[in-house]
Amino acid sequence: MPVQLPADEFERLVEAELDALPADMLEGLENIAFVIEDEPDDDEDLFGRYEGVDLTQRGQYGFGELPDRIVLFRLPHLDAAESLQELRDEVRTTLVHEIGHFYGLDDDRLHELGWA
């Protein structure tokens, strides 16, 4: 049976998992917003999405730029987890995966690293 967790509790869980990530993974993040939505607007089967220009593709980047976004989709996470620990693990994997995209890692490389 999937985990049931209200939106505010899911947000706290995401914040806790983000805070628990290694500092060296987070120190390069700049001008990025972490957002939680219930599910993707399209019919894709996604846990998360990176929206922005990754570090390897940026030219002149700075003042006045809108923040990139890492979006986590709550309902797919809840549907995939049968325990709170499974949910935490999947949220952590999704965060690492999407942060990897921010740093310019493609899905193949993320799979090689075990982050996908």
C-alpha positions in Angstrom: 0.0 0.0 0.0 1.4 3.4 -0.9 2.5 5.8 1.7 0.0 8.5 2.6 1.6 11.9 3.5 0.0 15.3 3.4 1.7 18.0 1.3 3.2 19.9 4.3 4.7 16.7 5.8 6.1 15.8 2.4 7.7 19.2 2.2 9.3 18.8 5.6 10.6 15.4 4.5 12.1 16.9 1.3 13.8 19.7 3.3 15.3 17.1 5.7 16.7 15.0 2.9 18.1 18.1 1.2 19.7 19.2 4.4 21.2 15.7 4.8 23.0 15.8 1.4 26.8 16.2 1.5 27.9 19.8 1.7 30.2 19.5 -1.4 27.2 18.5 -3.5 25.2 21.6 -2.4 28.0 24.2 -2.3 27.9 24.8 -6.1 24.2 25.4 -6.2 23.3 29.0 -6.9 20.2 30.7 -8.1 18.1 27.6 -7.9 14.7 27.0 -6.4 13.5 23.7 -5.0 9.8 23.3 -5.7 7.2 20.6 -4.9 4.2 19.9 -7.1 1.7 17.1 -6.9 2.4 15.7 -10.3 3.8 16.6 -13.8 1.4 18.6 -16.0 2.2 16.2 -18.9 1.5 12.5 -18.6 5.2 11.6 -18.0 6.1 9.2 -15.3 8.5 11.4 -13.4 9.7 11.8 -9.8 11.4 15.1 -10.5 12.6 17.5 -13.2 15.4 20.0 -13.5 14.4 23.1 -15.4 17.2 25.5 -16.4 20.5 25.8 -18.0 23.1 23.4 -16.5 26.5 24.6 -15.5 28.3 23.2 -18.6 26.0 25.2 -20.9 26.1 28.6 -19.2 27.8 31.5 -20.8 27.2 34.8 -19.3 25.1 34.1 -16.3 24.5 36.4 -13.4 22.5 39.3 -12.2 18.8 39.3 -13.3 18.5 35.7 -14.3 15.5 33.8 -13.1 16.4 30.9 -10.9 16.6 27.4 -12.2 14.2 25.0 -10.7 14.3 21.5 -9.3 10.8 20.2 -9.1 9.9 17.1 -7.0 6.5 15.5 -7.8 4.8 14.4 -4.6 2.2 11.9 -5.8 4.5 9.7 -7.9 6.8 9.5 -4.9 4.0 8.5 -2.6 2.7 5.9 -5.1 6.1 4.3 -5.4 6.9 3.9 -1.7 5.5 1.4 0.7 7.2 2.7 3.8 8.4 6.1 5.1 12.0 4.9 4.7 11.4 3.9 1.0 9.9 7.4 0.5 13.0 9.1 2.1 15.3 7.0 -0.1 13.4 7.8 -3.3 13.3 11.5 -2.4 17.0 11.5 -1.8 17.7 9.7 -5.1 15.5 12.2 -6.9 17.3 15.2 -5.3 20.7 13.8 -6.2 19.6 13.0 -9.7 18.2 16.4 -10.4 21.1 18.2 -8.8 23.3 16.0 -11.1 21.5 17.5 -14.1 22.2 21.0 -12.7 25.9 20.1 -12.8 25.6 18.9 -16.4 25.4 15.1 -15.9 23.2 13.3 -18.4 21.0 10.3 -17.6 23.5 7.8 -18.8 26.2 9.2 -16.5 23.7 9.4 -13.6 22.9 5.7 -14.1 26.6 4.8 -14.1 26.9 6.6 -10.8 23.8 4.9 -9.4 21.9 8.2 -9.1 19.1 7.3 -11.4 
